[in-house]
Amino acid sequence: MNKDQVKGRIEEAKGKVKEVTGKIVGNKELEQEGKAQHIGGTVQAEYGDLKEDIKKAI
């Protein structure tokens, strides 16, 4: 597992927590911020996955 995968997974989790918290307290801004952070984390994790796949293929 490389650093992009780890950081991405962490950002995904933090984003999901913000999103759920925003829903619970009725704060749409926090909910949207959480969704964006979750998506950003997913992208970073997928980038890390791709790097690992390329590394294994070489």
C-alpha positions in Angstrom: 0.0 0.0 0.0 1.4 3.4 -1.0 1.0 6.8 0.7 -1.7 7.9 -1.8 -3.8 4.9 -1.0 -3.5 5.5 2.7 -4.1 9.2 2.5 -7.0 8.7 0.2 -8.7 6.2 2.4 -8.3 8.5 5.4 -9.8 11.5 3.5 -12.7 9.3 2.4 -13.5 8.4 6.0 -13.2 11.9 7.2 -15.4 13.1 4.4 -18.1 10.5 5.2 -18.1 11.5 8.9 -18.6 15.2 7.9 -21.3 14.2 5.5 -23.2 12.2 8.0 -22.7 14.8 10.7 -24.1 17.5 8.4 -27.2 15.4 7.7 -27.8 14.7 11.4 -27.5 18.3 12.5 -29.2 19.7 9.4 -26.1 21.6 8.2 -26.2 21.4 4.4 -22.8 23.2 4.0 -21.1 20.7 6.2 -22.8 17.9 4.4 -21.6 19.2 1.0 -18.1 19.8 2.3 -18.1 16.1 3.5 -19.2 14.9 0.1 -16.5 16.8 -1.7 -13.8 15.6 0.7 -15.1 12.0 0.3 -14.9 12.3 -3.5 -11.4 13.8 -3.3 -10.3 11.0 -1.1 -11.7 8.4 -3.4 -9.8 10.0 -6.4 -6.6 10.0 -4.4 -7.0 6.4 -3.3 -7.8 5.3 -6.9 -4.7 7.1 -8.1 -2.7 5.2 -5.5 -4.3 1.9 -6.6 -3.3 2.7 -10.2 0.3 3.4 -9.2 0.4 0.0 -7.4 -1.0 -1.8 -10.4 1.6 -0.2 -12.7 4.4 -1.0 -10.3 3.3 -4.7 -10.2 3.0 -4.8 -14.0 6.6 -3.6 -14.4 
